[in-house]
Amino acid sequence: MIRFDTVTKKYAGNPRPALNGIDLEVQRGEFVFLVGASGSGKSSCLQLILKEQRPSKGSVHVLGHDLGSISNRKVPYFRRNLGVVFQDFRLLTTKTVFQNVAFSLQVIGKSRGFVQEAVPDVLKLVGLDGKGGRMPHELSGGEQQRVAIARAVVNKPQILLADEPTGNLDPATSAGIMQLLERINGNGTTVVMATHEAAIVDRMRRRVVELVDGRIVRDETKGGYGDTASIIDITPLPDRGEQAAKAREEAEEAASTPDTHSVAVPVTVESVPDTDPDAPRASAEHDDTSEHLSLVDRLGLRSANRSNDDEQNVGPTT
Ligand SMILES: Nc1ncnc2c1ncn2[C@@H]1O[C@H](COP(=O)(O)OP(=O)(O)OP(=O)(O)O)[C@@H](O)[C@H]1O
């Protein structure tokens, strides 16, 4: 679904490559965390997937397309298969919640009837039922991020890219957002999320790809924020047989007994109401006109007037 073949990315004026010979494959339906220190290359990866940047060397394939061979004219159509969420929400500050979400459908030419049905559905999915008439500044930070997620997924993208989506939120609100992203992933959308939030990564136990100075230093199927390879896993390997399975059952039984602390049990994300009035809010200072343009570019929402043929030419092939 996403494949990086020996990708190096250098930016003009920066002698050190942001990404250095990256090989990475993400399968359909996966939930992948990109972790690493500031400047390690996480956002560059996401920008390459979006074709916002081009690799200096190597190739990036997304949804069966070699991105190097998609013409600029077709990039907006390619991007319709991708939803994007950012740390700072990037909502249109003079539009209501409903209009923010509807906008991304209107600019790709969806009918009024479609918009009227799809927007309430997705607002319900993200837990904002009944809040369509609010302005962004009347929402908590978590609610604003839910609007941004609704906007990103209303067109049912195959891939959702999230760049520090909880970076402006308190831990309880973040937990609610992560639960929502898990639900979206559970519905079949592949999610790639760049984050610094160790607690979230540790709790979710999903695939973790760690970058250091533009290189992948770790790729774990059920990883934590830090290297967890040294932590003993009590899950028996298939070839360890019945005895191991029995031992595990006993250990789990012991873990469920009060006052027993010796065995780690899986932790799930709790449902937390997302109404903290103190949660940080997105900046309302953006100019909406330039925001419209930048959103149109970033979200692949340009021009509703192209023929369907164009769209089909860049449709997914895998
Ligand atoms: N447009 C650009 N021009 C020049 N250098 C850039 C540009 N974008 C990123 N870089 C450099 O590339 C490297 C990787 O940056 P990138 O934003 O991908 O890292 P990151 O892991 O996402 O960081 P952060 O967690 O701070 O967002 C950094 O050294 C950064 O300074």
The ligand as an SDF file (V2000), in Angstrom:
LIG
                    3D

 31 33  0  0  0  0  0  0  0  0999 V2000
   11.7650   22.4310    3.7860 N   0  0  0  0  0  0  0  0  0  0  0  0
   12.9230   22.1230    4.3720 C   0  0  0  0  0  0  0  0  0  0  0  0
   14.0730   22.7310    3.9920 N   0  0  0  0  0  0  0  0  0  0  0  0
   15.2500   22.4100    4.5570 C   0  0  0  0  0  0  0  0  0  0  0  0
   15.4040   21.4680    5.5070 N   0  0  0  0  0  0  0  0  0  0  0  0
   14.2800   20.8360    5.9330 C   0  0  0  0  0  0  0  0  0  0  0  0
   12.9960   21.1240    5.3910 C   0  0  0  0  0  0  0  0  0  0  0  0
   12.0790   20.3240    6.0020 N   0  0  0  0  0  0  0  0  0  0  0  0
   12.7670   19.5770    6.8790 C   0  0  0  0  0  0  0  0  0  0  0  0
   14.0820   19.8800    6.8450 N   0  0  0  0  0  0  0  0  0  0  0  0
   15.1460   19.2570    7.6380 C   0  0  0  0  0  0  0  0  0  0  0  0
   15.0410   17.8710    7.4650 O   0  0  0  0  0  0  0  0  0  0  0  0
   15.2720   17.1900    8.6840 C   0  0  0  0  0  0  0  0  0  0  0  0
   14.0750   16.3130    9.0030 C   0  0  0  0  0  0  0  0  0  0  0  0
   12.9670   17.1460    9.2500 O   0  0  0  0  0  0  0  0  0  0  0  0
   11.5050   16.5710    9.5310 P   0  0  0  0  0  0  0  0  0  0  0  0
   10.5880   17.7460    9.6580 O   0  0  0  0  0  0  0  0  0  0  0  0
   11.1850   15.5500    8.5320 O   0  0  0  0  0  0  0  0  0  0  0  0
   11.7270   15.8810   10.9540 O   0  0  0  0  0  0  0  0  0  0  0  0
   10.6650   15.4570   12.0620 P   0  0  0  0  0  0  0  0  0  0  0  0
   11.1520   14.1840   12.6220 O   0  0  0  0  0  0  0  0  0  0  0  0
    9.3010   15.4810   11.4930 O   0  0  0  0  0  0  0  0  0  0  0  0
   10.8170   16.6330   13.1210 O   0  0  0  0  0  0  0  0  0  0  0  0
    9.7180   17.2110   14.1410 P   0  0  0  0  0  0  0  0  0  0  0  0
    9.4190   16.0990   15.1000 O   0  0  0  0  0  0  0  0  0  0  0  0
   10.4110   18.3540   14.7920 O   0  0  0  0  0  0  0  0  0  0  0  0
    8.5260   17.6280   13.3260 O   0  0  0  0  0  0  0  0  0  0  0  0
   15.5630   18.2650    9.7170 C   0  0  0  0  0  0  0  0  0  0  0  0
   16.9570   18.4120    9.8260 O   0  0  0  0  0  0  0  0  0  0  0  0
   14.9450   19.4980    9.1260 C   0  0  0  0  0  0  0  0  0  0  0  0
   15.6180   20.6600    9.5480 O   0  0  0  0  0  0  0  0  0  0  0  0
  1  2  1  0
  2  3  1  0
  2  7  2  0
  3  4  2  0
  4  5  1  0
  5  6  2  0
  6  7  1  0
  6 10  1  0
  7  8  1  0
  8  9  2  0
  9 10  1  0
 10 11  1  0
 11 12  1  0
 11 30  1  0
 12 13  1  0
 13 14  1  0
 13 28  1  0
 14 15  1  0
 15 16  1  0
 16 17  2  0
 16 18  1  0
 16 19  1  0
 19 20  1  0
 20 21  2  0
 20 22  1  0
 20 23  1  0
 23 24  1  0
 24 25  2  0
 24 26  1  0
 24 27  1  0
 28 29  1  0
 28 30  1  0
 30 31  1  0
M  END
$$$$
